[in-house]
Amino acid sequence: MPVWYRAVRKHLLVYALCLRNSLIAELEYRVNFVAGIAVECGYLLAKMLFVVVIYRSGVRIGGLSPDATLLCIGTYVIMTGLYMGLFAVGFGRLQASVRDGSLDALIVKPVSLQFIATLCRVDFGMPIPNLTAGITLVIVGWCRAGVPCTPLHSVGYLIFIVCGVALTYALFLLPSLITFWTVKAGAATHCAASLWDFNNLPMYLYGNWAQRLGTFLIPVFVITNFAPLFVLGRLQWYYVAWGLAVPLLALLVCRSLWSVAIRRYTSASS
């Protein structure tokens, strides 16, 4: 059995245990679990005001019809649910672990430190309304826009969703790494949250320079725009190539910066 296969299998088993423990921890306080879903539903209703305004005004963003824009908004809502569910809690706990020295307990674990420190806490409540609403918006927008649901469109959309998830992890872990140097990274985290909200509408809303910066320098538009634009036939071949390549590049950069950051860590016992 290859070494890499054993390592992947071990981490998958550990991740399955982490999912189970996270769910048990949330269900211990069911009122908080339900209240969290209710609060997220409130935020989601506020986001839906964009949909109401776009349909009532009939505005076309970069030539996209309101139905095509609905497909983009639905993808943004899906990615928000995945980000909040898979990564947000882990990134926040990483900052707390560095501050109080509890990262020491994770260093001695026989698995990747980056894996267990950033991925092993999952939120099951907040993604429920986002994923439900996002998938509904995508289906409605897809049908109303008259886009055929071909295998190419479906597989391409899912591939870009997976690429968006990987890019989200790499890109939005970076602000949390600042805590290894400054102890508190709250300002950077808030800036990253604001940056995420730039994705709530198609990137054509912004000027050419802003589109280039958000695609190639800080590729936040790749996360939520490329999947629906591929389905709509608005993604040129070089954007397709970039959308597939940039998650790998971002993960390599993230891994390198993690290695540098962890050498800055001063344990609680030192």
C-alpha positions as CSV (number, residue, x, y, z in Angstrom):
1,M,0.0,0.0,0.0
2,P,1.6,3.4,-1.0
3,V,2.6,5.8,1.7
4,W,0.5,8.6,0.3
5,Y,-2.6,6.4,0.2
6,R,-2.2,5.5,3.9
7,A,-1.7,9.2,4.8
8,V,-4.8,10.3,2.8
9,R,-6.9,7.4,4.3
10,K,-5.8,8.3,7.8
11,H,-6.7,12.0,7.4
12,L,-10.1,11.1,5.9
13,L,-10.8,8.9,8.9
14,V,-9.8,11.7,11.3
15,Y,-11.9,14.2,9.4
16,A,-14.9,11.9,9.7
17,L,-14.4,11.8,13.4
18,C,-14.1,15.5,13.5
19,L,-17.4,15.9,11.7
20,R,-19.1,13.5,14.1
21,N,-17.6,15.4,17.2
22,S,-18.6,18.8,15.7
23,L,-22.2,17.6,15.2
24,I,-22.4,16.2,18.7
25,A,-21.0,19.4,20.2
26,E,-23.6,21.5,18.4
27,L,-26.5,19.3,19.3
28,E,-25.6,19.4,23.0
29,Y,-27.0,22.9,22.9
30,R,-30.0,22.5,20.6
31,V,-31.5,26.0,21.4
32,N,-28.2,27.6,20.3
33,F,-28.2,25.4,17.2
34,V,-31.7,26.4,16.2
35,A,-31.1,30.1,17.1
36,G,-28.0,30.1,14.9
37,I,-30.0,28.8,12.0
38,A,-32.7,31.5,12.6
39,V,-30.2,34.3,12.7
40,E,-28.6,33.1,9.5
41,C,-32.1,33.0,7.9
42,G,-32.4,36.7,8.8
43,Y,-29.1,37.6,7.2
44,L,-30.2,35.5,4.1
45,L,-33.5,37.4,3.8
46,A,-31.5,40.7,3.8
47,K,-29.3,39.3,1.0
48,M,-32.5,38.4,-1.0
49,L,-33.3,42.1,-1.2
50,F,-30.7,42.3,-4.0
51,V,-32.9,39.8,-6.0
52,V,-36.0,41.8,-5.4
53,V,-34.4,45.1,-6.5
54,I,-32.8,43.5,-9.6
55,Y,-36.1,41.9,-10.8
56,R,-38.2,45.0,-10.1
57,S,-35.8,47.3,-11.9
58,G,-35.0,44.9,-14.7
59,V,-31.4,46.0,-14.6
60,R,-28.8,44.1,-16.7
61,I,-25.3,43.8,-15.1
62,G,-22.7,43.5,-17.8
63,G,-25.3,42.2,-20.3
64,L,-26.5,39.6,-17.8
65,S,-30.3,39.3,-17.5
66,P,-31.9,39.3,-14.1
67,D,-32.3,35.5,-14.4
68,A,-28.6,35.1,-15.2
69,T,-27.8,37.4,-12.3
70,L,-29.9,35.1,-10.1
71,L,-27.7,32.2,-11.0
72,C,-24.7,34.2,-9.9
73,I,-26.3,35.2,-6.6
74,G,-27.3,31.6,-5.9
75,T,-23.7,30.5,-6.4
76,Y,-22.5,33.2,-4.0
77,V,-25.0,32.0,-1.4
78,I,-23.9,28.4,-1.8
79,M,-20.2,29.3,-1.4
80,T,-21.1,31.4,1.6
81,G,-22.7,28.4,3.2
82,L,-19.7,26.2,2.4
83,Y,-17.2,28.8,3.7
84,M,-19.1,29.3,7.0
85,G,-19.6,25.6,7.5
86,L,-16.2,24.2,6.5
87,F,-13.7,26.9,7.3
88,A,-14.9,29.9,9.4
89,V,-15.0,28.1,12.8
90,G,-11.6,26.5,12.2
91,F,-9.9,29.8,11.2
92,G,-11.3,31.5,14.2
93,R,-10.2,28.8,16.6
94,L,-6.7,28.8,15.0
95,Q,-6.3,32.5,16.1
96,A,-7.5,31.6,19.6
97,S,-5.2,28.6,19.8
98,V,-2.2,30.8,18.9
99,R,-3.1,33.4,21.5
100,D,-3.6,31.1,24.4
101,G,-1.0,28.5,23.5
102,S,-3.4,25.6,23.1
103,L,-1.9,24.9,19.7
104,D,0.7,22.9,21.7
105,A,-1.9,20.1,22.1
106,L,-2.3,19.8,18.4
107,I,1.4,19.9,17.5
108,V,1.9,16.5,19.1
109,K,-1.0,14.8,17.1
110,P,0.2,12.3,14.5
111,V,-1.5,14.1,11.7
112,S,-0.8,17.3,9.7
113,L,-0.9,20.3,12.0
114,Q,-2.4,22.5,9.4
115,F,-5.1,20.0,8.7
116,I,-6.2,19.5,12.3
117,A,-5.8,23.1,13.3
118,T,-7.9,24.6,10.4
119,L,-10.3,21.9,9.2
120,C,-11.4,19.8,12.2
121,R,-14.1,22.1,13.5
122,V,-17.2,22.3,11.3
123,D,-20.4,24.3,11.7
124,F,-23.5,22.3,10.6
125,G,-26.2,24.9,11.4
126,M,-25.2,28.0,9.5
127,P,-24.8,26.3,6.1
128,I,-28.3,24.8,6.2
129,P,-30.3,28.0,5.1
130,N,-27.5,29.1,2.8
131,L,-27.2,25.8,0.9
132,T,-31.0,25.4,0.7
133,A,-31.6,28.9,-0.6
134,G,-28.5,28.9,-2.8
135,I,-29.3,25.6,-4.6
136,T,-32.9,26.8,-5.1
137,L,-31.8,30.1,-6.6
138,V,-29.3,28.3,-8.9
139,I,-32.0,25.9,-10.2
140,V,-34.5,28.7,-10.7
141,G,-32.0,31.0,-12.4
142,W,-30.7,28.2,-14.5
143,C,-34.1,27.3,-15.8
144,R,-35.4,30.8,-16.3
145,A,-32.2,31.8,-18.1
146,G,-32.9,29.1,-20.7
147,V,-29.5,27.4,-20.3
148,P,-29.6,23.7,-21.3
149,C,-28.6,21.4,-18.5
150,T,-26.0,19.4,-20.5
151,P,-23.3,17.1,-18.9
152,L,-20.7,19.7,-19.9
153,H,-22.5,22.5,-18.1
154,S,-23.2,20.4,-15.0
155,V,-19.8,18.9,-14.6
156,G,-18.1,22.3,-15.4
157,Y,-20.2,24.0,-12.8
158,L,-19.4,21.4,-10.1
159,I,-15.6,21.6,-11.0
160,F,-15.6,25.3,-10.6
161,I,-17.5,25.0,-7.3
162,V,-14.8,22.6,-6.0
163,C,-12.1,25.0,-7.3
164,G,-13.9,27.8,-5.5
165,V,-13.9,25.8,-2.2
166,A,-10.2,25.1,-2.5
167,L,-9.4,28.8,-3.3
168,T,-11.6,29.9,-0.4
169,Y,-9.6,27.9,2.0
170,A,-6.2,29.1,0.7
171,L,-7.2,32.7,0.3
172,F,-9.1,33.3,3.5
173,L,-6.7,31.3,5.7
174,L,-4.0,33.9,5.1
175,P,-5.5,36.6,7.3
176,S,-5.6,34.1,10.2
177,L,-1.9,33.4,9.7
178,I,-1.1,37.0,10.6
179,T,-1.9,36.1,14.2
180,F,1.5,34.2,14.4
181,W,3.2,37.6,14.1
182,T,0.7,40.1,15.7
183,V,-1.2,37.7,18.1
184,K,-4.5,39.5,17.2
185,A,-5.6,39.5,13.6
186,G,-9.1,40.8,14.0
187,A,-8.6,43.8,11.6
188,A,-7.4,41.5,8.8
189,T,-10.2,39.1,9.4
190,H,-12.8,41.9,9.1
191,C,-11.2,43.1,5.9
192,A,-11.3,39.6,4.5
193,A,-15.0,39.4,5.4
194,S,-15.7,42.7,3.5
195,L,-13.7,41.4,0.6
196,W,-15.9,38.3,0.5
197,D,-19.0,40.4,0.1
198,F,-17.7,41.8,-3.2
199,N,-18.9,38.5,-4.6
200,N,-22.6,38.9,-3.9
201,L,-23.2,40.2,-7.5
202,P,-21.5,39.5,-10.8
203,M,-18.1,40.9,-11.2
204,Y,-19.3,42.9,-14.3
205,L,-20.7,45.4,-11.7
206,Y,-17.2,46.7,-11.2
207,G,-14.8,48.5,-13.6
208,N,-12.3,46.7,-15.8
209,W,-9.4,47.3,-13.4
210,A,-11.4,46.1,-10.4
211,Q,-12.3,42.9,-12.4
212,R,-8.7,42.3,-13.2
213,L,-7.5,42.8,-9.6
214,G,-10.3,40.6,-8.3
215,T,-9.5,37.9,-10.8
216,F,-5.7,37.8,-11.0
217,L,-4.2,39.6,-8.0
218,I,-6.7,38.7,-5.2
219,P,-8.8,36.2,-7.0
220,V,-12.0,36.5,-5.1
221,F,-14.1,36.7,-8.2
222,V,-12.9,33.2,-9.2
223,I,-14.7,31.8,-6.2
224,T,-18.3,32.6,-7.1
225,N,-18.3,34.1,-10.6
226,F,-16.5,31.5,-12.7
227,A,-19.0,28.6,-12.1
228,P,-22.1,30.5,-13.3
229,L,-20.3,32.4,-16.1
230,F,-19.1,29.0,-17.4
231,V,-22.7,27.8,-17.5
232,L,-23.8,31.0,-19.2
233,G,-21.0,30.7,-21.9
234,R,-19.4,34.0,-20.8
235,L,-16.0,32.5,-19.7
236,Q,-13.2,32.7,-22.2
237,W,-10.7,29.9,-22.5
238,Y,-7.9,31.7,-20.7
239,Y,-10.3,32.4,-17.8
240,V,-11.2,28.7,-17.7
241,A,-7.5,27.8,-17.5
242,W,-6.8,30.4,-14.8
243,G,-9.9,29.2,-12.8
244,L,-8.5,25.7,-12.8
245,A,-4.9,26.7,-12.1
246,V,-5.2,29.4,-9.4
247,P,-6.5,27.2,-6.6
248,L,-3.4,25.0,-6.9
249,L,-1.2,28.0,-6.9
250,A,-3.0,29.5,-3.9
251,L,-2.8,26.2,-2.0
252,L,1.0,26.1,-2.6
253,V,1.4,29.7,-1.5
254,C,-0.8,29.0,1.6
255,R,1.3,25.9,2.5
256,S,4.5,27.8,2.2
257,L,3.3,30.7,4.3
258,W,2.0,28.2,6.9
259,S,5.5,26.7,7.2
260,V,6.9,30.1,7.7
261,A,4.2,31.1,10.2
262,I,4.5,28.0,12.3
263,R,8.2,28.7,12.9
264,R,7.1,31.9,14.5
265,Y,4.9,30.1,17.0
266,T,6.0,30.4,20.7
267,S,4.4,27.6,22.6
268,A,2.7,28.1,26.0
269,S,5.5,26.1,27.7
270,S,8.4,28.0,26.3
